[in-house]
Amino acid sequence: MDLFSREPVAQPLAARLRPASLDEYVGQEHLLARGKPLREALEQGALHSMVFWGPPGVGKTTLARLLAKVSDAHFETVSAVLAGVKEIRQAVEIAKQQAAQYGRRTILFVDEVHRFNKSQQDAFLPYVEDGTLIFIGATTENPSFELNNALLSRARVYVLRSLDEAALRKLVGRALNEPKGLGDLHLELPEESFQMLLAAADGDGRRLLNLLENASDLAEEGGSIGPDLLRDLLGDSRRRFDKGGEAFYDQISALHKSVRGSNPDAALYWFARMLDGGCDPLYIARRVVRMASEEIGNADPRALPLCLNAWDVQERLGSPEGELAVAQAIVYLACAPKSNAVYTAFKAAMRDAAENGSQEVPLHLRNAPTRLMKDLGYGNEYRYAHDEPDAYAAGEDYFPEAMEPRRYYQPVPRGLESKIRDKLEHLARLDRESPLQRRKP
């Protein structure tokens, strides 16, 4: 057997179905429909540097290639995972040659551009600035956090969305019917099977086509890709959840805001989504404890120990038993009366502590464990609250002498805080009426 005469390995289905024109491109109608700004700019040849931000498998690389084709521009691509400054310089030299010899512009497509560090991003800025390169970056991460401001100011950010059912249905239709796809196999895909693929793809066109191609390898020619075949193939597929990435922070934000908005059902949904995506339940348990203090506070002080108990259960029992305790805590928080009074008060106190310098503790509030300290006046005129009427030293001042007393904590008229509010208002009246108010020097 001649090892050097083998047939070339067939390209993956996703590569074979890569669209050859903008009209074949599926999805992103908000950017590419007739009359939309990006479509208009392309048809007029008005290329500009840009960043494509979106989840995997929505056509970022394909769109960049189509832009080069429509604009008759030379296309250079580098991956930020593998490339460095050397590769960027090589691309710059090629761009200069293309301009000098053929009068063609060059698009430099940087995949996963968020993986470039600051110096690497800075390396191609001068060439973007002087027009040597038209920069197109692709990223799954929020450009606001991952890209330099200098680069962002020179490129327009376009947000690409997950492919919806209509777009994915078009992809499946092309895959099953076109000869360059799976058309020669004459396969059928029942609606139930399509819905299973749709759920497993989770808006990712490349993943959908890969799954369909794998299923076609298991199906008989002229047969059907049935639900049973797909169940064996898919197993326990995970929805999109990039630990530490954009989806991660979006989903924990949605969970937190659902709790704040007193919607236990939405809160449970986002909790389930994060678990389904592979999030560590202990991370969620820690965040739930934070919510207890930030969103509930003293409106229902039972929330905090309940959340701590749920965290403890998760640590002791693990999954899946512990997750039910975390779910119980989430539902309790969503249904509990809300107050951010402690959270707001704490932030205000921290701000004052940072801005007012190292204020001295007033002498009357200092401890005096030694004779010398007593002689220096430590603890003089301190009023022991338990010896006062109602165990309250009306008119006493506990702030540094150079500061006016503050009122950080403003209890809300909900839950237990309504009673706390009444008590604090009563004590404030006693202060106003007291003849023993401590005056500032």
FIDREN-974450 format. One line per field, with one value per residue (C-alpha): residue number from 1; residue in one letter; x, y negated, z. Coordinates in steps of 0.1 Angstrom, whole numbers, plus 5000, padded with zeros to 4 digits. Example, Ala and Ser with C-alpha at 12.3 -4.5 7.8 and 13.67 -1.06 7.14 Angstrom:
REM FIDREN-974450
k	1; 2
r	a; s
px	5123; 5137
py	5045; 5011
pz	5078; 5071
END
This chain:
REM FIDREN-974450
k	1; 2; 3; 4; 5; 6; 7; 8; 9; 10; 11; 12; 13; 14; 15; 16; 17; 18; 19; 20; 21; 22; 23; 24; 25; 26; 27; 28; 29; 30; 31; 32; 33; 34; 35; 36; 37; 38; 39; 40; 41; 42; 43; 44; 45; 46; 47; 48; 49; 50; 51; 52; 53; 54; 55; 56; 57; 58; 59; 60; 61; 62; 63; 64; 65; 66; 67; 68; 69; 70; 71; 72; 73; 74; 75; 76; 77; 78; 79; 80; 81; 82; 83; 84; 85; 86; 87; 88; 89; 90; 91; 92; 93; 94; 95; 96; 97; 98; 99; 100; 101; 102; 103; 104; 105; 106; 107; 108; 109; 110; 111; 112; 113; 114; 115; 116; 117; 118; 119; 120; 121; 122; 123; 124; 125; 126; 127; 128; 129; 130; 131; 132; 133; 134; 135; 136; 137; 138; 139; 140; 141; 142; 143; 144; 145; 146; 147; 148; 149; 150; 151; 152; 153; 154; 155; 156; 157; 158; 159; 160; 161; 162; 163; 164; 165; 166; 167; 168; 169; 170; 171; 172; 173; 174; 175; 176; 177; 178; 179; 180; 181; 182; 183; 184; 185; 186; 187; 188; 189; 190; 191; 192; 193; 194; 195; 196; 197; 198; 199; 200; 201; 202; 203; 204; 205; 206; 207; 208; 209; 210; 211; 212; 213; 214; 215; 216; 217; 218; 219; 220; 221; 222; 223; 224; 225; 226; 227; 228; 229; 230; 231; 232; 233; 234; 235; 236; 237; 238; 239; 240; 241; 242; 243; 244; 245; 246; 247; 248; 249; 250; 251; 252; 253; 254; 255; 256; 257; 258; 259; 260; 261; 262; 263; 264; 265; 266; 267; 268; 269; 270; 271; 272; 273; 274; 275; 276; 277; 278; 279; 280; 281; 282; 283; 284; 285; 286; 287; 288; 289; 290; 291; 292; 293; 294; 295; 296; 297; 298; 299; 300; 301; 302; 303; 304; 305; 306; 307; 308; 309; 310; 311; 312; 313; 314; 315; 316; 317; 318; 319; 320; 321; 322; 323; 324; 325; 326; 327; 328; 329; 330; 331; 332; 333; 334; 335; 336; 337; 338; 339; 340; 341; 342; 343; 344; 345; 346; 347; 348; 349; 350; 351; 352; 353; 354; 355; 356; 357; 358; 359; 360; 361; 362; 363; 364; 365; 366; 367; 368; 369; 370; 371; 372; 373; 374; 375; 376; 377; 378; 379; 380; 381; 382; 383; 384; 385; 386; 387; 388; 389; 390; 391; 392; 393; 394; 395; 396; 397; 398; 399; 400; 401; 402; 403; 404; 405; 406; 407; 408; 409; 410; 411; 412; 413; 414; 415; 416; 417; 418; 419; 420; 421; 422; 423; 424; 425; 426; 427; 428; 429; 430; 431; 432; 433; 434; 435; 436; 437; 438; 439; 440; 441
r	m; d; l; f; s; r; e; p; v; a; q; p; l; a; a; r; l; r; p; a; s; l; d; e; y; v; g; q; e; h; l; l; a; r; g; k; p; l; r; e; a; l; e; q; g; a; l; h; s; m; v; f; w; g; p; p; g; v; g; k; t; t; l; a; r; l; l; a; k; v; s; d; a; h; f; e; t; v; s; a; v; l; a; g; v; k; e; i; r; q; a; v; e; i; a; k; q; q; a; a; q; y; g; r; r; t; i; l; f; v; d; e; v; h; r; f; n; k; s; q; q; d; a; f; l; p; y; v; e; d; g; t; l; i; f; i; g; a; t; t; e; n; p; s; f; e; l; n; n; a; l; l; s; r; a; r; v; y; v; l; r; s; l; d; e; a; a; l; r; k; l; v; g; r; a; l; n; e; p; k; g; l; g; d; l; h; l; e; l; p; e; e; s; f; q; m; l; l; a; a; a; d; g; d; g; r; r; l; l; n; l; l; e; n; a; s; d; l; a; e; e; g; g; s; i; g; p; d; l; l; r; d; l; l; g; d; s; r; r; r; f; d; k; g; g; e; a; f; y; d; q; i; s; a; l; h; k; s; v; r; g; s; n; p; d; a; a; l; y; w; f; a; r; m; l; d; g; g; c; d; p; l; y; i; a; r; r; v; v; r; m; a; s; e; e; i; g; n; a; d; p; r; a; l; p; l; c; l; n; a; w; d; v; q; e; r; l; g; s; p; e; g; e; l; a; v; a; q; a; i; v; y; l; a; c; a; p; k; s; n; a; v; y; t; a; f; k; a; a; m; r; d; a; a; e; n; g; s; q; e; v; p; l; h; l; r; n; a; p; t; r; l; m; k; d; l; g; y; g; n; e; y; r; y; a; h; d; e; p; d; a; y; a; a; g; e; d; y; f; p; e; a; m; e; p; r; r; y; y; q; p; v; p; r; g; l; e; s; k; i; r; d; k; l; e; h; l; a; r; l; d; r; e; s; p; l; q; r; r; k; p
px	5000; 5014; 5012; 5018; 4988; 4960; 4929; 4928; 4909; 4875; 4868; 4844; 4808; 4810; 4839; 4822; 4791; 4810; 4789; 4804; 4784; 4766; 4733; 4742; 4753; 4727; 4719; 4730; 4701; 4704; 4738; 4735; 4700; 4694; 4697; 4716; 4748; 4773; 4757; 4756; 4792; 4803; 4783; 4798; 4833; 4837; 4857; 4867; 4884; 4860; 4856; 4831; 4819; 4797; 4795; 4812; 4799; 4779; 4800; 4826; 4854; 4831; 4819; 4854; 4863; 4832; 4840; 4874; 4858; 4831; 4857; 4883; 4908; 4937; 4929; 4955; 4946; 4964; 4952; 4959; 4963; 4994; 5007; 5027; 5044; 5065; 5034; 5019; 5050; 5049; 5013; 5022; 5050; 5025; 5000; 5027; 5036; 4999; 4995; 5026; 5023; 4986; 4970; 4950; 4940; 4947; 4923; 4941; 4917; 4928; 4908; 4904; 4919; 4912; 4941; 4966; 4982; 4986; 5019; 5007; 4976; 4997; 5020; 4995; 4980; 5003; 4994; 4957; 4961; 4980; 4958; 4983; 4959; 4921; 4918; 4890; 4891; 4869; 4862; 4839; 4847; 4835; 4858; 4853; 4873; 4897; 4908; 4929; 4910; 4934; 4923; 4886; 4888; 4899; 4875; 4837; 4823; 4796; 4777; 4769; 4740; 4735; 4718; 4681; 4659; 4652; 4689; 4698; 4669; 4684; 4718; 4703; 4684; 4715; 4735; 4709; 4702; 4733; 4758; 4787; 4770; 4752; 4728; 4742; 4732; 4695; 4689; 4658; 4657; 4623; 4612; 4618; 4654; 4658; 4646; 4671; 4699; 4686; 4688; 4722; 4736; 4725; 4728; 4762; 4760; 4793; 4783; 4750; 4768; 4794; 4767; 4747; 4778; 4785; 4749; 4751; 4781; 4759; 4728; 4722; 4722; 4687; 4676; 4665; 4684; 4661; 4657; 4672; 4703; 4707; 4702; 4731; 4752; 4745; 4747; 4748; 4754; 4761; 4745; 4768; 4785; 4821; 4836; 4851; 4838; 4810; 4782; 4794; 4790; 4758; 4741; 4751; 4740; 4706; 4703; 4712; 4687; 4659; 4664; 4664; 4633; 4614; 4610; 4617; 4609; 4634; 4660; 4655; 4658; 4692; 4704; 4695; 4711; 4744; 4743; 4735; 4764; 4789; 4792; 4806; 4775; 4798; 4805; 4767; 4763; 4789; 4772; 4738; 4753; 4763; 4728; 4714; 4733; 4732; 4695; 4677; 4698; 4679; 4645; 4647; 4679; 4669; 4680; 4717; 4719; 4696; 4720; 4751; 4733; 4727; 4763; 4772; 4748; 4764; 4798; 4788; 4765; 4778; 4757; 4729; 4716; 4732; 4719; 4683; 4694; 4709; 4677; 4657; 4679; 4675; 4637; 4636; 4657; 4635; 4604; 4618; 4613; 4640; 4664; 4698; 4700; 4730; 4748; 4743; 4753; 4785; 4796; 4790; 4810; 4838; 4839; 4841; 4868; 4889; 4883; 4885; 4920; 4931; 4907; 4916; 4893; 4878; 4892; 4859; 4857; 4892; 4899; 4920; 4936; 4966; 4970; 4989; 4961; 4936; 4958; 4958; 4921; 4913; 4877; 4868; 4832; 4823; 4786; 4780; 4748; 4735; 4734; 4712; 4674; 4663; 4700; 4706; 4729; 4709; 4729; 4762; 4785; 4805; 4821; 4856; 4856; 4865; 4835; 4798; 4777; 4765; 4733; 4745; 4719; 4684; 4661; 4634; 4597; 4596; 4600; 4619; 4636; 4603; 4606; 4643; 4633; 4608; 4633; 4660; 4635; 4626; 4663; 4668; 4640; 4657; 4689; 4672; 4655; 4686; 4703; 4735; 4744; 4781; 4792; 4820; 4850
py	5000; 4966; 4944; 4913; 4918; 4916; 4897; 4863; 4862; 4847; 4814; 4813; 4805; 4771; 4762; 4776; 4756; 4723; 4697; 4683; 4650; 4628; 4641; 4676; 4664; 4673; 4653; 4618; 4601; 4571; 4564; 4578; 4573; 4550; 4514; 4522; 4501; 4529; 4543; 4508; 4501; 4534; 4529; 4494; 4508; 4486; 4511; 4501; 4518; 4537; 4562; 4591; 4600; 4631; 4667; 4696; 4709; 4679; 4670; 4645; 4660; 4667; 4631; 4618; 4639; 4628; 4591; 4596; 4613; 4587; 4559; 4577; 4574; 4597; 4618; 4626; 4644; 4651; 4668; 4650; 4684; 4693; 4660; 4632; 4600; 4618; 4631; 4596; 4581; 4608; 4599; 4562; 4570; 4590; 4561; 4537; 4560; 4564; 4526; 4520; 4547; 4551; 4520; 4542; 4536; 4562; 4574; 4588; 4611; 4619; 4648; 4648; 4613; 4611; 4635; 4609; 4590; 4552; 4551; 4575; 4554; 4523; 4539; 4535; 4502; 4480; 4500; 4498; 4460; 4454; 4477; 4504; 4529; 4532; 4549; 4574; 4590; 4619; 4625; 4643; 4620; 4585; 4561; 4535; 4556; 4575; 4549; 4518; 4485; 4474; 4504; 4500; 4463; 4474; 4502; 4504; 4533; 4554; 4578; 4612; 4631; 4668; 4684; 4687; 4717; 4703; 4698; 4733; 4748; 4733; 4748; 4782; 4779; 4771; 4798; 4825; 4814; 4800; 4824; 4807; 4815; 4848; 4847; 4878; 4898; 4890; 4888; 4878; 4858; 4860; 4829; 4845; 4852; 4816; 4802; 4824; 4811; 4776; 4779; 4795; 4769; 4740; 4714; 4727; 4734; 4751; 4774; 4782; 4793; 4813; 4832; 4837; 4851; 4874; 4886; 4892; 4915; 4937; 4937; 4959; 4943; 4934; 4939; 4916; 4899; 4909; 4897; 4929; 4925; 4889; 4898; 4922; 4896; 4866; 4881; 4854; 4823; 4790; 4757; 4727; 4717; 4704; 4704; 4670; 4657; 4635; 4661; 4669; 4633; 4627; 4657; 4650; 4614; 4627; 4650; 4621; 4597; 4622; 4626; 4588; 4586; 4611; 4636; 4671; 4689; 4669; 4672; 4710; 4711; 4693; 4715; 4745; 4730; 4725; 4760; 4775; 4756; 4771; 4743; 4753; 4753; 4740; 4708; 4702; 4710; 4683; 4658; 4666; 4658; 4624; 4618; 4625; 4595; 4573; 4577; 4588; 4576; 4569; 4570; 4607; 4616; 4653; 4652; 4651; 4682; 4701; 4694; 4703; 4736; 4742; 4737; 4761; 4787; 4784; 4789; 4819; 4837; 4825; 4829; 4835; 4835; 4803; 4783; 4787; 4768; 4740; 4739; 4736; 4707; 4690; 4693; 4679; 4649; 4642; 4643; 4624; 4587; 4567; 4542; 4529; 4505; 4523; 4526; 4489; 4479; 4500; 4485; 4450; 4457; 4472; 4441; 4418; 4440; 4437; 4399; 4385; 4397; 4413; 4396; 4400; 4420; 4395; 4398; 4407; 4438; 4451; 4480; 4473; 4505; 4488; 4459; 4438; 4440; 4430; 4401; 4390; 4389; 4421; 4431; 4399; 4389; 4422; 4430; 4467; 4473; 4500; 4475; 4451; 4451; 4477; 4487; 4457; 4428; 4401; 4373; 4392; 4388; 4418; 4403; 4387; 4351; 4337; 4353; 4345; 4375; 4394; 4414; 4442; 4468; 4460; 4489; 4496; 4499; 4536; 4568; 4566; 4533; 4515; 4522; 4513; 4480; 4472; 4478; 4456; 4428; 4431; 4429; 4399; 4381; 4388; 4374; 4342; 4338; 4347; 4319; 4340; 4338; 4338; 4307; 4306; 4284
pz	5000; 4990; 5021; 5000; 4976; 5001; 4993; 5011; 5043; 5038; 5054; 5083; 5074; 5089; 5067; 5035; 5042; 5048; 5028; 4997; 4998; 5022; 5009; 5020; 5055; 5081; 5112; 5123; 5104; 5128; 5112; 5077; 5065; 5036; 5047; 5079; 5085; 5082; 5050; 5035; 5044; 5028; 4996; 4993; 4999; 5031; 5051; 5087; 5116; 5138; 5166; 5164; 5199; 5203; 5216; 5198; 5165; 5153; 5123; 5134; 5113; 5083; 5083; 5083; 5053; 5035; 5042; 5025; 4995; 4991; 4994; 4972; 5001; 5009; 5040; 5067; 5098; 5131; 5162; 5195; 5211; 5190; 5175; 5190; 5179; 5153; 5134; 5136; 5120; 5092; 5085; 5083; 5057; 5037; 5038; 5026; 4997; 4987; 4987; 4967; 4941; 4937; 4952; 4975; 5011; 5037; 5064; 5094; 5112; 5148; 5163; 5201; 5202; 5239; 5245; 5233; 5261; 5261; 5243; 5216; 5210; 5209; 5182; 5153; 5165; 5143; 5112; 5119; 5124; 5091; 5071; 5064; 5079; 5084; 5117; 5125; 5159; 5171; 5208; 5230; 5259; 5267; 5248; 5274; 5298; 5275; 5249; 5252; 5251; 5223; 5202; 5210; 5200; 5165; 5159; 5159; 5181; 5165; 5187; 5171; 5186; 5192; 5161; 5166; 5155; 5121; 5113; 5126; 5106; 5075; 5083; 5088; 5055; 5036; 5053; 5045; 5009; 4993; 4976; 4994; 5026; 5034; 5004; 4988; 5019; 5016; 5053; 5071; 5103; 5122; 5140; 5174; 5164; 5151; 5184; 5203; 5181; 5185; 5223; 5222; 5199; 5221; 5194; 5181; 5144; 5142; 5171; 5154; 5121; 5140; 5159; 5127; 5109; 5138; 5137; 5100; 5105; 5127; 5105; 5075; 5041; 5030; 5066; 5095; 5122; 5150; 5186; 5200; 5179; 5191; 5227; 5225; 5207; 5228; 5263; 5289; 5268; 5286; 5278; 5273; 5305; 5303; 5338; 5343; 5310; 5299; 5302; 5337; 5350; 5330; 5346; 5382; 5376; 5364; 5394; 5418; 5401; 5401; 5439; 5443; 5422; 5444; 5416; 5430; 5397; 5376; 5404; 5403; 5365; 5365; 5394; 5373; 5342; 5360; 5375; 5341; 5326; 5351; 5376; 5410; 5434; 5462; 5442; 5440; 5477; 5486; 5463; 5480; 5514; 5500; 5487; 5522; 5536; 5505; 5495; 5527; 5556; 5588; 5571; 5578; 5598; 5595; 5558; 5566; 5589; 5565; 5536; 5557; 5566; 5529; 5521; 5549; 5536; 5501; 5515; 5537; 5512; 5478; 5446; 5441; 5477; 5487; 5457; 5471; 5502; 5481; 5461; 5493; 5504; 5470; 5471; 5507; 5497; 5467; 5488; 5519; 5525; 5509; 5524; 5512; 5542; 5558; 5524; 5516; 5552; 5551; 5518; 5531; 5562; 5542; 5520; 5550; 5566; 5533; 5529; 5564; 5573; 5606; 5630; 5667; 5690; 5714; 5750; 5766; 5743; 5749; 5772; 5803; 5815; 5831; 5857; 5832; 5807; 5833; 5843; 5806; 5806; 5788; 5795; 5814; 5812; 5795; 5802; 5807; 5787; 5810; 5839; 5819; 5816; 5790; 5787; 5764; 5770; 5753; 5737; 5737; 5707; 5695; 5664; 5662; 5675; 5641; 5624; 5626; 5635; 5605; 5598; 5576; 5584; 5571; 5579; 5554; 5564; 5556; 5577; 5610; 5599; 5603; 5640; 5640; 5623; 5649; 5677; 5661; 5656; 5693; 5703; 5680; 5698; 5731; 5717; 5706; 5740; 5761; 5781; 5781; 5744; 5740; 5721; 5695; 5705
END
